[in-house]
Amino acid sequence: MILATEATLHFVIAGDGIEVHQAADDRAGTATVLPYGTRLNLLGTEGEWVRVTRRSLQRVASLPEARRALGWVPRWTLSDHEPAPLAIPMRVNVDAGLDVWTEPAAESACEGILNDGDPVTVTAFAGPWARVEGKVPGWVLRVFLR
C-alpha cells in the first residue's frame, strides 16, 4: 500500500453515494454508506481501491493504525473537485406518515414525520436513503418520494 503524503481531500461523486468496505474487495463487508458530496482524506491505495478517512490528516497521524481509516472505496467514486450540490425537488408519496431520521439508518433517532404530498428538496442519496430539506429535514427512504 502507498501512503498518501500530500493534499488528499476528495469528494464522493457517485450520485447514489458509496458503500465503504472493510477491505479493498467488493466481497468485503460494508462498514458504512457515505452520501454524495462527502469530504474524505485519502490514506493510501491498493489497485483500484482507496483507503479513506473523514478525519483530518493531522488527527489521523496521532491515532493507532487500526483507528485511522474509515474503510475502502473504489477509486472511480471519488473526485478531487467538489461536486455541485444536489437540489432535486420532490414530493412525499405515502398512504400514512413518512418517518424522517437523523442518519441514513432506521436505528437512528426519528426527527419527525412528513405527510403525503409534502414538498421536499433532495440534497443527497446514500443507498436506499435520501437526505431531504423541507418541513422536517433529515433522511427518508427514497422509494417514498416522487
trRosetta pair geometry for C-beta under 8 A, 3 or more apart (Angstrom, degrees):
i j d omega theta_ij theta_ji phi_ij phi_ji
1 44 4.4 52 167 153 106 141
1 45 6.8 165 -153 68 72 38
1 46 5.4 -41 -101 -70 87 95
1 51 7.1 24 -158 -7 134 137
2 44 5.4 166 78 -151 47 88
2 45 5.5 -5 49 43 100 89
3 43 6.6 -41 -141 169 72 64
3 44 4.8 -44 -99 -82 42 109
4 8 4.4 38 172 -80 148 150
4 41 7.5 -168 82 165 153 83
4 42 4.6 122 -60 103 154 90
4 43 5.7 -127 17 -145 109 15
4 44 5.9 -134 -19 -68 78 47
4 57 7.8 -105 98 -114 113 129
8 41 5.1 77 93 -162 105 71
8 42 3.9 -122 179 42 123 90
8 43 7.8 131 133 -54 161 31
8 57 7.0 105 40 -69 113 132
9 39 6.3 -20 -162 -165 97 99
9 40 7.5 142 -154 77 49 41
9 41 6.1 -33 -91 -94 53 69
9 80 7.1 96 88 -145 65 74
10 39 7.7 143 78 -157 37 52
10 40 5.2 -31 70 69 86 92
10 41 7.5 137 21 -106 80 21
10 42 6.0 55 0 -40 125 104
10 50 7.8 -9 49 142 162 159
10 52 7.6 -93 60 -117 118 119
10 78 4.3 27 158 -179 134 120
10 79 6.4 154 -161 74 87 28
10 80 5.4 -58 -105 -89 77 56
11 37 6.0 -22 -171 -145 112 34
11 38 6.8 152 -153 73 62 41
11 39 6.0 -30 -97 -98 76 53
11 40 7.1 159 -93 20 24 83
11 78 6.7 141 68 -154 36 70
11 79 5.6 -30 61 63 89 81
11 80 7.7 128 14 -123 83 13
11 81 7.2 -78 33 87 124 36
11 82 5.4 115 -40 -116 157 50
11 83 5.7 -161 123 -3 138 89
12 17 6.5 19 155 -137 145 53
12 18 5.5 -145 -142 8 118 114
12 34 5.3 -174 -62 117 155 113
12 35 6.8 145 82 106 147 33
12 36 5.6 -139 107 -127 103 30
12 37 6.2 -35 63 24 89 21
12 38 4.4 36 5 42 122 89
12 40 6.9 83 -43 -11 82 120
12 73 7.9 -90 -106 -173 94 164
12 77 6.2 -14 -144 151 73 95
12 78 6.5 -47 -98 -99 40 66
12 83 8.0 -67 87 7 50 133
13 36 7.0 41 -145 -142 20 83
13 77 6.5 178 51 178 73 45
13 78 6.5 126 8 -137 95 15
13 79 4.5 56 -39 -5 137 114
13 83 5.2 147 -114 -62 82 135
14 17 6.2 -25 93 93 101 6
14 18 4.9 104 41 -61 139 92
14 36 6.7 -130 81 -92 50 81
14 77 4.3 -27 -30 -142 118 95
15 36 5.7 7 -138 -84 31 136
15 86 7.9 111 -146 -85 81 132
15 125 6.2 33 148 43 64 130
16 36 7.5 97 32 -49 9 104
16 125 4.8 -65 -135 115 43 129
16 126 7.5 117 161 -114 57 15
16 127 6.8 78 161 -78 99 21
17 33 5.5 62 134 168 131 97
17 34 5.7 -175 -165 91 96 44
17 35 4.5 -54 -98 -113 117 39
17 36 5.7 -94 -73 -32 62 64
17 38 7.9 61 -134 -7 87 120
17 104 8.0 -78 -67 16 178 178
17 124 7.0 69 -69 169 108 93
17 125 5.3 -138 -16 105 97 68
17 126 3.7 69 -45 -112 174 54
17 127 6.1 -64 71 -20 125 56
17 129 7.9 3 9 62 153 91
18 33 7.0 177 89 -154 34 65
18 34 5.5 -9 58 56 83 92
18 73 5.2 52 143 -141 143 123
18 74 7.5 -142 -148 36 129 85
18 77 4.5 85 -89 172 142 153
19 30 4.6 -64 -171 -126 115 118
19 32 7.8 170 -154 92 54 34
19 33 5.5 -35 -99 -101 58 78
19 73 7.7 161 84 -113 47 84
19 127 7.3 68 -70 -71 89 109
20 30 6.8 99 67 -162 50 71
20 31 4.8 -57 101 58 99 102
20 32 5.0 6 42 58 118 76
20 33 7.1 -166 6 -89 81 25
20 34 6.0 67 -38 -15 111 106
20 52 7.0 -105 -128 61 116 115
20 70 5.6 -47 -175 131 155 101
20 71 3.8 114 159 66 100 129
20 72 6.9 132 -169 54 67 35
20 73 5.7 -49 -110 -65 67 95
21 24 7.1 131 90 -93 126 21
21 25 6.6 -158 155 60 149 52
21 26 7.3 -110 -86 -112 154 23
21 28 4.3 91 179 81 112 114
21 29 7.0 134 -154 79 69 37
21 30 6.1 -56 -100 -103 55 51
21 31 6.7 103 -179 -1 8 92
21 49 7.9 -68 57 -141 125 128
21 71 5.5 172 72 163 35 120
21 72 4.7 -42 69 68 93 93
21 73 7.1 151 15 -80 85 43
22 28 4.8 -143 57 162 79 114
22 29 4.7 18 6 66 128 87
22 30 7.4 -134 -20 -88 86 5
22 31 5.2 128 -71 -54 74 100
22 71 5.7 -64 -91 -131 32 113
22 72 7.3 -14 86 20 11 99
23 28 3.8 -170 46 -104 88 151
23 72 6.1 -12 143 15 15 142
24 28 7.4 72 37 -8 17 148
24 46 4.3 -92 -68 78 176 128
24 47 6.6 133 159 43 133 104
24 49 3.5 165 -143 76 102 164
24 51 7.5 -63 -67 -64 106 84
24 72 4.6 -140 -82 -157 60 159
25 28 4.4 107 68 -25 91 102
25 49 7.8 -37 -39 -66 38 154
25 72 7.8 56 12 87 49 149
28 72 7.2 50 67 52 150 124
30 33 7.1 12 173 -59 128 78
31 70 6.6 164 105 162 144 67
31 71 4.2 -174 22 -57 144 147
32 70 7.0 -65 38 178 125 105
32 71 7.1 169 29 9 86 138
33 104 6.2 -81 79 95 117 137
33 126 4.5 124 127 177 114 101
33 127 4.8 -50 -146 -18 163 115
33 129 7.7 133 97 31 140 118
34 38 4.3 -84 176 23 113 163
34 40 7.5 27 -175 -61 168 122
34 73 7.8 -50 32 -84 129 143
34 126 6.7 -136 118 -121 12 113
35 38 5.7 121 65 -41 62 105
35 104 7.1 146 -57 -28 108 144
35 124 3.7 46 171 167 136 128
35 125 6.3 154 -140 72 90 30
35 126 4.1 -71 -77 -60 80 104
35 129 7.9 -83 -85 92 108 107
35 131 6.2 17 -127 -14 164 126
36 83 6.8 -75 175 76 95 149
36 86 6.1 68 92 -24 140 128
36 124 5.0 -167 49 -139 87 79
36 125 5.9 46 -8 41 113 74
36 126 7.9 -139 -4 -65 67 68
37 82 7.6 44 -142 -165 78 79
37 83 5.7 -112 -91 59 74 108
37 85 6.6 43 -102 -113 149 63
37 86 7.3 -124 -30 -1 130 94
37 124 6.1 -102 31 -102 116 111
38 54 7.3 -62 174 -105 110 108
39 54 7.3 95 88 -140 72 76
40 52 4.4 -10 -179 -166 131 124
40 53 6.9 135 -162 67 80 32
40 54 6.2 -60 -111 -89 66 57
40 70 7.6 -98 -133 30 109 141
40 73 7.9 -14 178 22 176 143
40 78 6.9 -81 57 -121 129 125
41 52 6.8 141 73 -157 43 69
41 53 5.3 -26 64 66 95 86
41 54 7.5 136 17 -122 85 11
41 55 6.9 -74 34 74 128 52
41 56 7.0 105 -33 -138 152 26
41 57 5.4 -158 -173 -59 153 86
41 60 7.2 -137 93 -24 141 145
42 45 7.5 5 -179 -56 121 83
42 50 5.5 -58 -130 -176 106 116
42 51 7.0 98 -165 73 64 59
42 52 6.0 -42 -103 -100 51 71
42 78 7.9 116 -74 152 112 166
43 51 4.3 -64 65 104 103 105
43 52 6.6 -177 6 -94 92 17
43 53 5.8 70 -42 -9 117 106
43 60 7.0 -145 -99 -178 112 154
43 68 6.3 115 -120 138 152 117
43 69 5.5 -105 26 -91 157 98
44 50 7.6 170 91 -155 37 56
44 51 4.7 12 56 37 80 121
45 49 6.7 148 -160 85 62 54
45 50 5.5 -28 -103 -104 76 64
45 51 7.2 -141 -74 8 27 81
45 75 7.3 31 -132 -82 112 118
46 49 4.9 -16 67 66 84 106
46 51 7.2 62 -3 -34 100 99
46 72 7.5 -41 42 -130 115 131
48 74 6.0 0 137 -149 99 79
48 75 5.1 -113 -174 11 64 113
48 76 7.4 -3 -178 -17 110 91
49 72 4.8 8 179 -175 121 116
49 73 7.0 150 -155 75 73 27
49 74 6.3 -57 -103 -102 61 42
49 75 6.7 -128 -94 -35 11 83
50 72 6.9 150 73 -152 37 65
50 73 5.7 -27 61 65 90 78
50 74 7.6 43 15 145 88 11
50 75 5.2 109 -28 -91 109 70
50 78 6.4 -52 47 13 156 148
51 69 5.0 -56 179 -124 103 137
51 71 7.4 -127 -142 139 65 21
51 72 5.6 -37 -95 -94 60 75
52 69 6.7 94 69 -155 32 87
52 70 5.4 -36 99 49 80 109
52 71 6.8 -12 54 66 84 52
52 72 7.3 136 12 -111 83 24
52 73 5.7 0 1 12 133 111
52 78 7.8 177 -83 -80 138 145
53 60 5.7 116 83 -92 167 129
53 68 6.1 -77 -76 158 143 64
53 69 5.4 -110 -68 -124 93 41
53 70 5.1 150 -114 -13 44 90
54 70 5.8 71 -10 -59 85 139
55 59 4.6 -113 173 85 112 123
55 60 5.1 139 97 -61 120 86
55 63 7.6 47 108 -13 169 145
55 68 7.6 -115 50 -159 136 53
56 59 4.6 92 59 6 84 103
56 60 7.0 -147 94 -10 43 87
57 60 5.3 -48 -143 33 37 118
57 61 6.7 47 157 -30 64 98
58 61 6.1 -48 -157 21 30 114
58 62 7.7 17 151 -10 58 104
59 62 6.3 -68 -165 36 37 105
59 63 6.9 35 146 -27 69 110
60 63 5.7 -62 -154 27 39 114
60 68 4.9 72 -160 -146 95 92
63 67 4.6 -113 174 87 122 106
63 68 5.1 161 87 -79 120 70
64 67 5.3 71 62 18 81 102
64 68 7.5 -130 95 -34 39 86
65 68 5.8 -43 -152 -1 34 120
69 72 7.7 20 166 -52 136 63
73 77 5.4 -95 162 62 115 130
73 78 6.6 104 103 -38 128 111
74 77 5.1 92 72 -6 86 105
75 78 6.4 -76 -166 37 42 103
79 83 6.7 100 53 -56 134 92
85 123 6.6 -21 178 -153 100 90
86 122 6.2 -50 137 115 122 80
86 123 5.2 145 79 -155 93 35
86 124 6.0 152 41 -72 132 42
86 125 7.7 81 -30 -11 177 83
87 121 5.5 -15 -159 -176 70 120
87 122 7.7 147 -151 71 20 55
87 123 6.5 13 -89 -99 55 73
88 121 6.7 142 65 -164 40 62
88 122 4.2 -19 60 54 102 105
89 119 6.8 -18 -164 -166 94 103
89 120 7.8 153 -153 86 49 42
89 121 5.7 -32 -94 -103 56 75
89 122 8.0 -147 -62 14 9 79
90 119 7.6 150 85 -155 38 57
90 120 5.6 -24 70 69 86 87
90 121 7.4 139 22 -109 75 25
90 122 5.6 39 5 -23 125 108
90 130 7.9 -7 41 147 155 160
90 132 7.8 -91 58 -116 112 115
90 145 4.4 29 150 180 145 111
90 146 6.3 150 -166 72 94 31
91 117 5.7 -19 -177 -147 121 34
91 118 6.7 151 -157 74 71 37
91 119 5.6 -42 -99 -98 77 53
91 120 7.1 141 -110 19 25 79
91 145 7.1 145 72 -156 34 66
91 146 5.6 -28 63 63 85 85
92 98 5.3 -146 -154 13 125 145
92 114 4.7 -175 -75 130 157 120
92 115 6.5 129 84 92 144 28
92 116 5.8 -133 106 -119 97 27
92 117 6.4 -34 63 30 84 21
92 118 4.5 23 13 48 123 88
92 120 6.5 78 -47 -9 85 118
92 140 7.7 -79 -111 174 99 168
92 144 6.2 3 -156 142 73 98
92 145 6.5 -47 -104 -103 42 62
93 116 6.7 48 -134 -137 26 81
93 144 5.7 -169 64 -176 71 55
93 145 6.4 129 15 -134 98 10
93 146 4.3 67 -40 -13 139 113
94 97 6.8 33 106 167 143 6
94 98 4.7 175 -20 -56 155 99
94 114 7.8 113 21 96 132 86
94 115 7.6 -127 63 -165 108 34
94 116 5.2 -134 61 -79 64 83
94 144 5.1 13 -65 -157 100 119
95 116 7.0 31 -102 -66 12 133
97 113 3.8 4 177 -177 132 127
97 114 6.8 142 -163 67 76 36
97 115 5.9 -45 -108 -91 73 63
98 113 6.4 137 63 -161 42 69
98 114 4.6 -26 62 63 104 91
98 115 7.5 -170 15 -76 86 16
98 140 5.7 33 154 -143 120 129
98 141 7.8 -132 -159 41 106 85
98 144 5.2 162 -116 135 133 152
99 110 5.2 -65 -162 -133 109 114
99 113 6.0 -37 -95 -101 44 75
99 140 7.3 158 87 -118 53 81
100 110 6.9 100 68 -165 51 68
100 111 4.6 -60 103 61 99 104
100 112 5.2 -3 46 63 116 69
100 113 6.7 -169 3 -90 90 21
100 114 5.9 84 -48 -19 114 98
100 132 7.2 -95 -128 57 114 115
100 136 4.5 163 31 123 161 119
100 137 7.4 137 171 105 140 17
100 138 4.0 113 162 62 98 125
100 139 6.9 133 -168 57 63 38
100 140 5.6 -43 -107 -68 67 94
101 104 7.2 126 89 -99 125 22
101 105 6.8 -153 151 65 150 42
101 106 6.6 -112 -86 -106 152 36
101 108 4.7 99 178 75 108 111
101 109 7.0 139 -155 79 67 39
101 110 6.0 -49 -97 -104 62 51
101 111 6.5 151 -131 -1 8 93
101 138 5.5 174 69 156 32 122
101 139 4.6 -44 69 68 90 96
101 140 7.2 151 16 -78 84 42
102 108 4.5 -134 57 157 88 123
102 109 4.7 33 -5 58 128 88
102 110 7.8 -108 -17 -69 83 9
102 111 5.7 130 -65 -53 70 102
102 138 5.8 -63 -89 -138 31 115
102 139 7.2 -11 87 18 13 103
103 108 3.8 164 38 -75 95 157
103 139 6.2 -21 133 13 15 146
104 108 7.9 64 35 1 18 141
104 126 4.3 -102 -56 77 176 130
104 127 6.9 131 158 45 135 101
104 129 3.6 171 -141 70 106 169
104 131 7.4 -71 -65 -63 103 85
104 139 4.6 -143 -83 -157 59 154
105 108 5.0 104 72 -18 86 99
105 129 7.9 -51 -44 -63 41 151
105 139 7.9 38 12 94 43 151
108 139 7.5 60 60 47 144 127
110 113 7.9 14 171 -59 117 73
111 136 5.6 151 115 178 108 105
111 137 7.2 -77 145 79 161 51
111 138 4.2 177 18 -47 148 153
112 135 7.9 -117 109 121 141 89
112 136 3.8 -132 73 -129 125 143
112 138 7.5 151 35 9 82 138
113 136 6.9 100 51 7 20 167
114 118 4.5 -129 -171 56 99 151
114 120 6.9 -15 -133 -57 158 125
114 132 7.8 -20 -48 98 156 153
114 134 7.1 48 -110 94 128 132
114 135 6.4 134 -111 63 87 115
114 136 5.7 -141 -63 42 85 115
114 140 7.0 -38 24 -86 132 147
115 118 5.2 108 58 -35 65 112
118 134 6.4 113 152 150 105 143
118 135 5.8 -79 -163 15 129 131
119 134 6.1 -173 102 -128 61 128
120 132 4.0 -12 180 -165 131 125
120 133 6.7 143 -166 66 75 41
120 134 3.9 -85 -110 -26 68 144
120 135 7.9 -80 -86 19 82 78
120 140 7.8 -13 178 19 177 142
120 145 7.0 -84 60 -122 126 117
121 132 6.6 135 66 -157 42 68
121 133 4.7 -20 60 57 100 97
121 134 6.4 154 12 -56 70 89
122 125 7.1 24 174 -61 122 82
122 130 4.8 -50 -130 -177 112 120
122 131 6.9 107 -159 70 62 54
122 132 5.8 -39 -94 -96 55 73
122 142 7.7 54 -119 -119 137 103
122 145 6.9 81 -64 176 124 166
123 131 5.0 -61 65 98 87 105
123 132 7.1 148 10 -111 85 21
123 133 5.8 58 -25 -17 124 105
124 130 7.2 158 85 -159 50 51
124 131 4.0 24 51 28 95 122
125 129 6.9 150 -160 87 53 57
125 130 5.5 -24 -103 -103 71 69
125 131 7.6 -130 -65 10 27 78
125 142 6.6 18 -127 -69 99 149
126 129 4.8 -13 66 66 85 109
126 131 7.4 57 -1 -31 103 96
126 139 7.6 -37 42 -134 116 128
128 141 5.7 -9 142 -144 102 82
128 142 6.0 -151 176 28 52 97
128 143 6.9 -16 -168 -23 101 99
129 139 5.0 1 -174 -174 122 112
129 140 7.0 146 -152 76 71 29
129 141 6.4 -60 -101 -102 57 42
129 142 6.3 130 -171 -25 10 94
130 139 7.0 155 77 -151 36 63
130 140 5.8 -25 62 65 88 79
130 141 7.6 47 16 151 86 12
130 142 4.0 103 -26 -87 111 95
130 145 6.0 -31 40 -6 158 151
131 137 8.0 22 177 -175 81 83
131 138 7.3 -107 -144 151 67 22
131 139 5.5 -37 -96 -93 62 74
132 137 6.5 -155 99 -136 63 53
132 138 6.8 -6 54 61 82 46
132 139 7.4 141 13 -108 79 23
132 140 5.7 3 0 11 128 113
132 145 7.7 -177 -81 -91 130 136
133 137 5.0 0 -120 -109 54 104
134 137 6.6 149 38 -76 51 62
140 144 6.2 -92 157 64 117 115
140 145 6.9 115 98 -48 125 108
141 144 5.5 74 83 5 88 105
142 145 5.4 -54 -159 25 56 116
